[in-house]
């Protein structure tokens, strides 16, 4: 049965690509894909969710590409497969959006280090070349950043919003001049304990929080969709989403 398309999307196709769930899928980050597909469908888009695993080519038709968190070894496999594929660079070149979380964030940067390994430096770390889609560099931090994270983000309408999530990373990330911080840390470590969280350049967004971050922060989900589709997202009134967010904010401030 086909239904008449209604709402903003008018049945237009919008494709969300979930990249390497088997390698970059810890802490339920695949939920970011569910959130985006759902918010598109609620607005009347024909939301297509594509799951891509290493060895499969990344589709050249995606509007937004999602990378999640992963352990160091999985992260290295993922960056090698993505470099060999080349599809993420093509996607960014044609204006698609990328949301990269934690290990994914480190992967889209210039380089990251993992502890030990065959080509370890004098300090005992191995430097891995990233995809260079974000001007950020990650090295091992003094302590693992674990716990709830709360940050302030200036949303798409210019309003300041709270971003909530859960961080767990040994890598600390420093931004270069080509990237801007996504948010300012209130609780937690964020990029490297310098008060900044995440990075943005054009349509590429990197961030540390899991949660999934887009389930906890629907305004950020809509911002990613706006980057992907190049048009403002219509308002959605979903009381259950608002209630989840209220609970999360209350919990981190407790
Ligand atoms: N392996 C990376 C680190 O520890 C990323 C971890 C993660 O994705 N949660 O820094």
Boltz pocket constraint, residues with backbone or C-beta under 6 A from the ligand:
constraints:
  - pocket:
      binder: B
      contacts: [[A, 26], [A, 68], [A, 69], [A, 70], [A, 71], [A, 72], [A, 75], [A, 101], [A, 102], [A, 103], [A, 104], [A, 168], [A, 169], [A, 170], [A, 171], [A, 172]]
      max_distance: 6.0
